Amino acid sequence: MSRIVIRRWLAGLLAAAVAAVALTAVEPAPQAAHAAACTGTSGVTVVVDFAALGGGVQVACALGDPATGLAALQGAGFTVTGTSRWGLAFVCRINGKPTAATEPCVNTPPVTAYWSYWHAPSGGAWSYSTSGATSYNPAPGSVEGWSFGAGAPPSIAAP
């Protein structure tokens, strides 16, 4: 299957999940986060690559055992905005990027400009997520990655 077909299939799957669970479009980030990679299995390390948006790469730790990839992202101190149509089942902005002027976050953004979601073992290779961030359960000691653009992995190795 091509990546576009897989993405469309995932978008349909996400639509079904949203229909089953009402999600809020913006949630405040939990406060228990560290601005560095987690140590051992103390939590889930989160890498967010803002390079395509003119920023750098941020690494933070979501302490404990977050139940979902979305909970890990928020637990690491990042603010998240979903789309009007899908809520937080589709991450549209992280820390306000891209801006509302660039992406209104009504529907899913185009395949050339979206937050792709990745997983890796600590120090291992990135692997594109086949699950949405609201349904994936990252293990303590693992690394979650987010990269804006056309689906490339984060530009740094998984810490």
Secondary structure by P-SEA (a helix, b strand, c coil): ccaaaaaaaaaaaaaaaaaabbbbccccccccccccccccccbbbbbbbcccccbbbbbbbbccccccaaaaaaaabbbbbbcccccccccccccccccccccccccccccccccccccccccbbbbccccccccccccccbbbbbbcccccccccccc
